[in-house]
């Protein structure tokens, strides 16, 4: 490269640097030589104002959080009360249903007692000489029909959890039995159930109807009238 080219390049680079220096000086604008830095009192005042503003915003945030907490507690209490009311309503409905079912089952048991009494009467029937054959056949057919009805009733009751209460040859239980009569059997212990006058029943293991029984009491008071012997009811 000759000397003329070098000088030309040097001149252009110098012009570029001069232009860059002038541009950097104009970027920040003219410098105000009369501007004075803030004093310490003004700076502290501004800091105190900023601190108060931060405290105010913190209190507002805390108040909002407390309000949200109260609202959450209210919603939780409402949900708890609603759950308790639903449980109480469910228990009430269940108790009502059980009471209605129990009343229906007791009516079925009364019907069974009537059918059982008719069946026992048919078995004890002894016809006279007149019309003996026809009467025996008629009564036997009635007894068979009643026995079928008893079996159906017992099956219906069993499907609903109703089972007979065993009492014969058991010790008398005042919670599940009613002593309708007293017996006098010296060969058996006192308090043993000798006969069942009305059958008792259990519903799902709980007492549905008490049993009326004859309780053995040998050597009872002689002034008490003797009870007639009672035959246990037949049937299924």
Phi and psi in degrees as GROMACS dihedral restraints (atoms count N, CA, C in turn):
[ dihedral_restraints ]
;  ai    aj    ak    al  type     phi  dphi    fc
    3     4     5     6     1   -80.5    20    10
    4     5     6     7     1   171.6    20    10
    6     7     8     9     1   -67.6    20    10
    7     8     9    10     1   -32.2    20    10
    9    10    11    12     1   -67.7    20    10
   10    11    12    13     1   -40.6    20    10
   12    13    14    15     1   -67.7    20    10
   13    14    15    16     1   -38.8    20    10
   15    16    17    18     1   -62.3    20    10
   16    17    18    19     1   -43.2    20    10
   18    19    20    21     1   -66.0    20    10
   19    20    21    22     1   -36.4    20    10
   21    22    23    24     1   -65.2    20    10
   22    23    24    25     1   -44.0    20    10
   24    25    26    27     1   -64.7    20    10
   25    26    27    28     1   -38.5    20    10
   27    28    29    30     1   -65.5    20    10
   28    29    30    31     1   -36.8    20    10
   30    31    32    33     1   -68.8    20    10
   31    32    33    34     1   -41.1    20    10
   33    34    35    36     1   -65.7    20    10
   34    35    36    37     1   -39.8    20    10
   36    37    38    39     1   -65.9    20    10
   37    38    39    40     1   -38.1    20    10
   39    40    41    42     1   -65.3    20    10
   40    41    42    43     1   -40.5    20    10
   42    43    44    45     1   -64.8    20    10
   43    44    45    46     1   -36.3    20    10
   45    46    47    48     1   -64.8    20    10
   46    47    48    49     1   -43.1    20    10
   48    49    50    51     1   -65.8    20    10
   49    50    51    52     1   -39.9    20    10
   51    52    53    54     1   -63.7    20    10
   52    53    54    55     1   -39.0    20    10
   54    55    56    57     1   -67.8    20    10
   55    56    57    58     1   -38.0    20    10
   57    58    59    60     1   -66.5    20    10
   58    59    60    61     1   -38.0    20    10
   60    61    62    63     1   -66.4    20    10
   61    62    63    64     1   -39.5    20    10
   63    64    65    66     1   -68.8    20    10
   64    65    66    67     1   -34.0    20    10
   66    67    68    69     1   -69.8    20    10
   67    68    69    70     1   -40.2    20    10
   69    70    71    72     1   -64.6    20    10
   70    71    72    73     1   -32.9    20    10
   72    73    74    75     1   -73.1    20    10
   73    74    75    76     1   -33.4    20    10
   75    76    77    78     1   -81.4    20    10
   76    77    78    79     1   -12.1    20    10
   78    79    80    81     1   -66.8    20    10
   79    80    81    82     1   -39.3    20    10
   81    82    83    84     1   -91.2    20    10
   82    83    84    85     1     3.4    20    10
   84    85    86    87     1    75.1    20    10
   85    86    87    88     1   176.5    20    10
   87    88    89    90     1   -69.8    20    10
   88    89    90    91     1   139.8    20    10
   90    91    92    93     1   -83.5    20    10
   91    92    93    94     1   126.1    20    10
   93    94    95    96     1   -85.8    20    10
   94    95    96    97     1   106.5    20    10
   96    97    98    99     1   -71.4    20    10
   97    98    99   100     1   -19.2    20    10
   99   100   101   102     1   -85.2    20    10
  100   101   102   103     1   -10.2    20    10
  102   103   104   105     1   -66.8    20    10
  103   104   105   106     1   137.6    20    10
  105   106   107   108     1  -118.9    20    10
  106   107   108   109     1   137.3    20    10
  108   109   110   111     1   -65.3    20    10
  109   110   111   112     1   144.6    20    10
  111   112   113   114     1   -63.5    20    10
  112   113   114   115     1   147.3    20    10
  114   115   116   117     1   -80.5    20    10
  115   116   117   118     1   174.1    20    10
  117   118   119   120     1   -67.2    20    10
  118   119   120   121     1   -35.7    20    10
  120   121   122   123     1   -64.7    20    10
  121   122   123   124     1   -43.8    20    10
  123   124   125   126     1   -64.2    20    10
  124   125   126   127     1   -41.5    20    10
  126   127   128   129     1   -62.9    20    10
  127   128   129   130     1   -43.9    20    10
  129   130   131   132     1   -66.5    20    10
  130   131   132   133     1   -36.9    20    10
  132   133   134   135     1   -62.6    20    10
  133   134   135   136     1   -43.9    20    10
  135   136   137   138     1   -65.4    20    10
  136   137   138   139     1   -37.7    20    10
  138   139   140   141     1   -66.0    20    10
  139   140   141   142     1   -39.9    20    10
  141   142   143   144     1   -63.9    20    10
  142   143   144   145     1   -40.7    20    10
  144   145   146   147     1   -64.6    20    10
  145   146   147   148     1   -40.2    20    10
  147   148   149   150     1   -64.5    20    10
  148   149   150   151     1   -39.1    20    10
  150   151   152   153     1   -64.0    20    10
  151   152   153   154     1   -43.7    20    10
  153   154   155   156     1   -62.3    20    10
  154   155   156   157     1   -38.8    20    10
  156   157   158   159     1   -65.5    20    10
  157   158   159   160     1   -40.3    20    10
  159   160   161   162     1   -64.4    20    10
  160   161   162   163     1   -41.0    20    10
  162   163   164   165     1   -62.6    20    10
  163   164   165   166     1   -42.0    20    10
  165   166   167   168     1   -62.6    20    10
  166   167   168   169     1   -43.2    20    10
  168   169   170   171     1   -66.1    20    10
  169   170   171   172     1   -36.2    20    10
  171   172   173   174     1   -64.0    20    10
  172   173   174   175     1   -41.9    20    10
  174   175   176   177     1   -64.6    20    10
  175   176   177   178     1   -38.7    20    10
  177   178   179   180     1   -63.6    20    10
  178   179   180   181     1   -41.7    20    10
  180   181   182   183     1   -64.5    20    10
  181   182   183   184     1   -42.3    20    10
  183   184   185   186     1   -63.2    20    10
  184   185   186   187     1   -41.1    20    10
  186   187   188   189     1   -62.8    20    10
  187   188   189   190     1   -42.6    20    10
  189   190   191   192     1   -62.8    20    10
  190   191   192   193     1   -41.3    20    10
  192   193   194   195     1   -64.3    20    10
  193   194   195   196     1   -40.3    20    10
  195   196   197   198     1   -64.0    20    10
  196   197   198   199     1   -40.1    20    10
  198   199   200   201     1   -64.5    20    10
  199   200   201   202     1   -42.5    20    10
  201   202   203   204     1   -63.2    20    10
  202   203   204   205     1   -38.6    20    10
  204   205   206   207     1   -64.7    20    10
  205   206   207   208     1   -44.0    20    10
  207   208   209   210     1   -62.2    20    10
  208   209   210   211     1   -41.2    20    10
  210   211   212   213     1   -64.2    20    10
  211   212   213   214     1   -40.3    20    10
  213   214   215   216     1   -64.6    20    10
  214   215   216   217     1   -41.7    20    10
  216   217   218   219     1   -63.5    20    10
  217   218   219   220     1   -40.0    20    10
  219   220   221   222     1   -63.6    20    10
  220   221   222   223     1   -43.5    20    10
  222   223   224   225     1   -64.7    20    10
  223   224   225   226     1   -38.9    20    10
  225   226   227   228     1   -66.5    20    10
  226   227   228   229     1   -43.1    20    10
  228   229   230   231     1   -63.3    20    10
  229   230   231   232     1   -40.7    20    10
  231   232   233   234     1   -63.6    20    10
  232   233   234   235     1   -40.3    20    10
  234   235   236   237     1   -65.0    20    10
  235   236   237   238     1   -39.8    20    10
  237   238   239   240     1   -64.7    20    10
  238   239   240   241     1   -45.3    20    10
  240   241   242   243     1   -62.4    20    10
  241   242   243   244     1   -40.1    20    10
  243   244   245   246     1   -63.8    20    10
  244   245   246   247     1   -41.4    20    10
  246   247   248   249     1   -64.5    20    10
  247   248   249   250     1   -40.7    20    10
  249   250   251   252     1   -65.6    20    10
  250   251   252   253     1   -41.1    20    10
  252   253   254   255     1   -63.6    20    10
  253   254   255   256     1   -39.3    20    10
  255   256   257   258     1   -65.0    20    10
  256   257   258   259     1   -40.4    20    10
  258   259   260   261     1   -65.0    20    10
  259   260   261   262     1   -42.8    20    10
  261   262   263   264     1   -62.8    20    10
  262   263   264   265     1   -41.2    20    10
  264   265   266   267     1   -64.3    20    10
  265   266   267   268     1   -40.7    20    10
  267   268   269   270     1   -65.2    20    10
  268   269   270   271     1   -41.5    20    10
  270   271   272   273     1   -65.2    20    10
  271   272   273   274     1   -39.2    20    10
  273   274   275   276     1   -64.8    20    10
  274   275   276   277     1   -43.4    20    10
  276   277   278   279     1   -64.0    20    10
  277   278   279   280     1   -39.8    20    10
  279   280   281   282     1   -65.2    20    10
  280   281   282   283     1   -42.3    20    10
  282   283   284   285     1   -64.3    20    10
  283   284   285   286     1   -39.8    20    10
  285   286   287   288     1   -64.0    20    10
  286   287   288   289     1   -43.2    20    10
  288   289   290   291     1   -63.8    20    10
  289   290   291   292     1   -43.2    20    10
  291   292   293   294     1   -64.1    20    10
  292   293   294   295     1   -38.9    20    10
  294   295   296   297     1   -65.0    20    10
  295   296   297   298     1   -43.2    20    10
  297   298   299   300     1   -64.6    20    10
  298   299   300   301     1   -40.2    20    10
  300   301   302   303     1   -64.9    20    10
  301   302   303   304     1   -40.1    20    10
  303   304   305   306     1   -63.9    20    10
  304   305   306   307     1   -42.1    20    10
  306   307   308   309     1   -62.3    20    10
  307   308   309   310     1   -41.4    20    10
  309   310   311   312     1   -64.9    20    10
  310   311   312   313     1   -41.1    20    10
  312   313   314   315     1   -65.8    20    10
  313   314   315   316     1   -37.4    20    10
  315   316   317   318     1   -64.7    20    10
  316   317   318   319     1   -36.8    20    10
  318   319   320   321     1   -65.8    20    10
  319   320   321   322     1   -38.7    20    10
  321   322   323   324     1   -64.6    20    10
  322   323   324   325     1   -36.1    20    10
  324   325   326   327     1   -67.6    20    10
  325   326   327   328     1   -38.8    20    10
  327   328   329   330     1   -61.5    20    10
  328   329   330   331     1   -42.4    20    10
  330   331   332   333     1   -62.3    20    10
  331   332   333   334     1   -39.5    20    10
  333   334   335   336     1   -64.4    20    10
  334   335   336   337     1   -38.0    20    10
  336   337   338   339     1   -61.2    20    10
  337   338   339   340     1   -40.4    20    10
  339   340   341   342     1   -66.0    20    10
  340   341   342   343     1   -43.4    20    10
  342   343   344   345     1   -66.0    20    10
  343   344   345   346     1   -39.8    20    10
  345   346   347   348     1   -62.9    20    10
  346   347   348   349     1   -42.1    20    10
  348   349   350   351     1   -62.9    20    10
  349   350   351   352     1   -41.7    20    10
  351   352   353   354     1   -64.6    20    10
  352   353   354   355     1   -39.7    20    10
  354   355   356   357     1   -64.9    20    10
  355   356   357   358     1   -43.4    20    10
  357   358   359   360     1   -63.8    20    10
  358   359   360   361     1   -37.9    20    10
  360   361   362   363     1   -65.0    20    10
  361   362   363   364     1   -38.7    20    10
  363   364   365   366     1   -64.5    20    10
  364   365   366   367     1   -38.8    20    10
  366   367   368   369     1   -68.2    20    10
  367   368   369   370     1   -28.5    20    10
  369   370   371   372     1   -88.8    20    10
  370   371   372   373     1    -2.5    20    10
  372   373   374   375     1   -69.9    20    10
  373   374   375   376     1   132.5    20    10
  375   376   377   378     1  -126.8    20    10
  376   377   378   379     1   109.1    20    10
  378   379   380   381     1   -72.3    20    10
  379   380   381   382     1   156.4    20    10
  381   382   383   384     1   -79.6    20    10
  382   383   384   385     1  -171.5    20    10
  384   385   386   387     1   -71.1    20    10
  385   386   387   388     1   -34.2    20    10
  387   388   389   390     1   -80.5    20    10
  388   389   390   391     1   126.1    20    10
  390   391   392   393     1    64.1    20    10
  391   392   393   394     1    34.2    20    10
  393   394   395   396     1   -66.9    20    10
  394   395   396   397     1   -44.3    20    10
  396   397   398   399     1   -67.0    20    10
  397   398   399   400     1   -48.0    20    10
  399   400   401   402     1   -63.8    20    10
  400   401   402   403     1   -41.3    20    10
  402   403   404   405     1   -63.2    20    10
  403   404   405   406     1   -41.8    20    10
  405   406   407   408     1   -64.3    20    10
  406   407   408   409     1   -42.3    20    10
  408   409   410   411     1   -64.4    20    10
  409   410   411   412     1   -41.5    20    10
  411   412   413   414     1   -64.6    20    10
  412   413   414   415     1   -46.1    20    10
  414   415   416   417     1   -67.2    20    10
  415   416   417   418     1   -37.6    20    10
  417   418   419   420     1   -63.5    20    10
  418   419   420   421     1   -40.1    20    10
  420   421   422   423     1   -66.5    20    10
  421   422   423   424     1   -38.6    20    10
  423   424   425   426     1   -63.2    20    10
  424   425   426   427     1   -43.5    20    10
  426   427   428   429     1   -62.9    20    10
  427   428   429   430     1   -38.9    20    10
  429   430   431   432     1   -65.4    20    10
  430   431   432   433     1   -43.1    20    10
  432   433   434   435     1   -63.5    20    10
  433   434   435   436     1   -41.7    20    10
  435   436   437   438     1   -65.6    20    10
  436   437   438   439     1   -36.6    20    10
  438   439   440   441     1   -63.4    20    10
  439   440   441   442     1   -39.1    20    10
  441   442   443   444     1   -64.3    20    10
  442   443   444   445     1   -42.3    20    10
  444   445   446   447     1   -63.8    20    10
  445   446   447   448     1   -38.1    20    10
  447   448   449   450     1   -63.8    20    10
  448   449   450   451     1   -42.5    20    10
  450   451   452   453     1   -63.0    20    10
  451   452   453   454     1   -40.6    20    10
  453   454   455   456     1   -66.0    20    10
  454   455   456   457     1   -40.9    20    10
  456   457   458   459     1   -62.8    20    10
  457   458   459   460     1   -43.4    20    10
  459   460   461   462     1   -64.0    20    10
  460   461   462   463     1   -38.7    20    10
  462   463   464   465     1   -65.6    20    10
  463   464   465   466     1   -41.6    20    10
  465   466   467   468     1   -62.9    20    10
  466   467   468   469     1   -43.5    20    10
  468   469   470   471     1   -66.8    20    10
  469   470   471   472     1   -38.8    20    10
  471   472   473   474     1   -64.4    20    10
  472   473   474   475     1   -36.6    20    10
  474   475   476   477     1   -64.3    20    10
  475   476   477   478     1   -24.0    20    10
  477   478   479   480     1   -99.3    20    10
  478   479   480   481     1    15.5    20    10
  480   481   482   483     1    81.6    20    10
  481   482   483   484     1    17.4    20    10
  483   484   485   486     1   -97.8    20    10
  484   485   486   487     1   124.4    20    10
  486   487   488   489     1  -131.2    20    10
  487   488   489   490     1   149.4    20    10
  489   490   491   492     1   -64.9    20    10
  490   491   492   493     1   148.5    20    10
  492   493   494   495     1   -90.5    20    10
  493   494   495   496     1   116.3    20    10
  495   496   497   498     1   -71.5    20    10
  496   497   498   499     1   124.5    20    10
  498   499   500   501     1  -130.6    20    10
  499   500   501   502     1   -29.0    20    10
  501   502   503   504     1   -61.8    20    10
  502   503   504   505     1   134.8    20    10
  504   505   506   507     1    63.3    20    10
  505   506   507   508     1    17.1    20    10
  507   508   509   510     1  -103.1    20    10
  508   509   510   511     1   157.4    20    10
  510   511   512   513     1   -70.6    20    10
  511   512   513   514     1   143.4    20    10
  513   514   515   516     1   -63.7    20    10
  514   515   516   517     1   130.2    20    10
  516   517   518   519     1  -119.2    20    10
  517   518   519   520     1   109.7    20    10
  519   520   521   522     1   -65.4    20    10
  520   521   522   523     1   -16.7    20    10
  522   523   524   525     1   -79.5    20    10
  523   524   525   526     1   -26.5    20    10
  525   526   527   528     1  -120.6    20    10
  526   527   528   529     1    -4.9    20    10
  528   529   530   531     1  -131.7    20    10
  529   530   531   532     1   154.4    20    10
  531   532   533   534     1  -122.8    20    10
  532   533   534   535     1   119.9    20    10
  534   535   536   537     1   -78.3    20    10
  535   536   537   538     1    95.9    20    10
  537   538   539   540     1   -79.3    20    10
  538   539   540   541     1   -32.1    20    10
  540   541   542   543     1  -144.0    20    10
  541   542   543   544     1   163.7    20    10
  543   544   545   546     1  -115.1    20    10
  544   545   546   547     1   140.5    20    10
  546   547   548   549     1  -112.1    20    10
  547   548   549   550     1   166.9    20    10
  549   550   551   552     1  -133.6    20    10
  550   551   552   553     1    88.4    20    10
  552   553   554   555     1  -124.7    20    10
  553   554   555   556     1   104.2    20    10
  555   556   557   558     1   -71.0    20    10
  556   557   558   559     1   -14.5    20    10
  558   559   560   561     1   -82.7    20    10
  559   560   561   562     1    -6.3    20    10
  561   562   563   564     1  -122.7    20    10
  562   563   564   565     1   158.9    20    10
  564   565   566   567     1   -73.0    20    10
  565   566   567   568     1   158.5    20    10
  567   568   569   570     1   -71.1    20    10
  568   569   570   571     1   140.3    20    10
  570   571   572   573     1    90.1    20    10
  571   572   573   574     1     0.2    20    10
  573   574   575   576     1   -81.9    20    10
  574   575   576   577     1   139.7    20    10
  576   577   578   579     1   -77.7    20    10
  577   578   579   580     1   120.5    20    10
  579   580   581   582     1   -89.6    20    10
  580   581   582   583     1   -35.8    20    10
  582   583   584   585     1  -151.7    20    10
  583   584   585   586     1   161.6    20    10
  585   586   587   588     1  -117.5    20    10
  586   587   588   589     1   115.0    20    10
  588   589   590   591     1   -84.9    20    10
  589   590   591   592     1   -38.6    20    10
  591   592   593   594     1  -140.3    20    10
  592   593   594   595     1   127.3    20    10
  594   595   596   597     1   -69.8    20    10
  595   596   597   598     1   139.7    20    10
  597   598   599   600     1   -96.5    20    10
  598   599   600   601     1   160.0    20    10
  600   601   602   603     1  -139.3    20    10
  601   602   603   604     1   152.8    20    10
  603   604   605   606     1  -114.2    20    10
  604   605   606   607     1   143.9    20    10
  606   607   608   609     1  -118.9    20    10
  607   608   609   610     1   110.8    20    10
  609   610   611   612     1    53.1    20    10
  610   611   612   613     1    40.3    20    10
  612   613   614   615     1    84.0    20    10
  613   614   615   616     1    -6.6    20    10
  615   616   617   618     1  -105.7    20    10
  616   617   618   619     1   150.3    20    10
  618   619   620   621     1   -64.7    20    10
  619   620   621   622     1   125.7    20    10
  621   622   623   624     1  -102.3    20    10
  622   623   624   625     1   -43.3    20    10
  624   625   626   627     1  -148.2    20    10
  625   626   627   628     1   133.6    20    10
  627   628   629   630     1   -71.0    20    10
  628   629   630   631     1   154.7    20    10
  630   631   632   633     1   -97.2    20    10
  631   632   633   634     1   138.5    20    10
  633   634   635   636     1   -96.1    20    10
  634   635   636   637     1   121.9    20    10
  636   637   638   639     1  -132.9    20    10
  637   638   639   640     1   167.4    20    10
  639   640   641   642     1  -104.7    20    10
  640   641   642   643     1   121.0    20    10
  642   643   644   645     1  -103.8    20    10
  643   644   645   646     1   136.2    20    10
  645   646   647   648     1   -76.3    20    10
  646   647   648   649     1   130.2    20    10
  648   649   650   651     1  -142.6    20    10
  649   650   651   652     1    79.4    20    10
  651   652   653   654     1   -67.9    20    10
  652   653   654   655     1   143.6    20    10
  654   655   656   657     1    68.8    20    10
  655   656   657   658     1    33.1    20    10
  657   658   659   660     1   -72.9    20    10
  658   659   660   661     1   175.3    20    10
  660   661   662   663     1   -54.5    20    10
  661   662   663   664     1   129.1    20    10
  663   664   665   666     1   -66.9    20    10
  664   665   666   667     1   -25.0    20    10
  666   667   668   669     1   -75.5    20    10
  667   668   669   670     1   -15.7    20    10
  669   670   671   672     1   -76.5    20    10
  670   671   672   673     1   132.7    20    10
  672   673   674   675     1   -64.2    20    10
  673   674   675   676     1   138.1    20    10
  675   676   677   678     1   -69.5    20    10
  676   677   678   679     1   141.1    20    10
  678   679   680   681     1   -87.3    20    10
  679   680   681   682     1   143.6    20    10
  681   682   683   684     1   -69.6    20    10
  682   683   684   685     1   147.7    20    10
  684   685   686   687     1   -66.3    20    10
  685   686   687   688     1   138.6    20    10
  687   688   689   690     1  -117.4    20    10
  688   689   690   691     1   131.9    20    10
  690   691   692   693     1   -88.5    20    10
  691   692   693   694     1   137.0    20    10
  693   694   695   696     1   -61.5    20    10
  694   695   696   697     1   143.4    20    10
  696   697   698   699     1   -65.3    20    10
  697   698   699   700     1   141.5    20    10
  699   700   701   702     1   -89.2    20    10
  700   701   702   703     1   173.7    20    10
  702   703   704   705     1   122.5    20    10
  703   704   705   706     1  -175.5    20    10
